Amino acid sequence: MESATPVIVAIDGPSGTGKSSTSKAVAAQLGLSYLDTGAQYRAITWWMVNNGIDVDDPVSVAAAAGKPEIVSGTDPQGPTITVDGVDVAGPIRTQEVTSKVSAVSAVPEVRARITELQRSIAASAERGIVVEGRDIGTTVLPDADLKIFLTASAEARAARRSGELKGADVNSTREALIKRDAADSSRKTSPLAKADDAVEVDTTALTLAQVIECVVTLVEEKRAGK
């Protein structure tokens, strides 16, 4: 794998489509680095909450956007994320952070700061990288070698997400996902959208293994065609 052509893969899509599981597995299988951009937005949101910043006040959020130092480890077998040297892999997944991340992510100064970070990580990935998020193919890495947009029905996504959240109510999870989609798709700065040249993969009726196989094939085809 070391001699293979480096390839930058952008995987976008809404919550619950299997982005993280797919991206990590594909990166591990192909010897690529991996970046979960959503974790970075969660990390900056966690920092805002922890430091008493009013996340509903865009001016306050914008003023603080440059303060936290966010470091993302890119090993797909064990991705890490720290804020000011503190491991926040667990804390950023709490319901409090989840409920506030859309508001923080919508602030242009936050997106500019995190986008710059994401681009520098992708540029320094010598073997290539799989970057997953919501605006990777459209905004962060518009020149990515391969762009994939994962979709799935709201019902399928809610079932998966409530399974991950152990005992969460499927209906309330579905409503939360739809609300998050609306917030992410309608924000003025870098909305969730499918890039014109992205390959759409509907994961509704596919197992995770099938989605991984599909994406690995797409990446290998792209590498072979270079």
Order of alpha helices (4+ residues) and beta strands (2+ residues): beta-alpha-beta-alpha-alpha-beta-beta-beta-alpha-alpha-beta-beta-alpha-alpha-beta-alpha
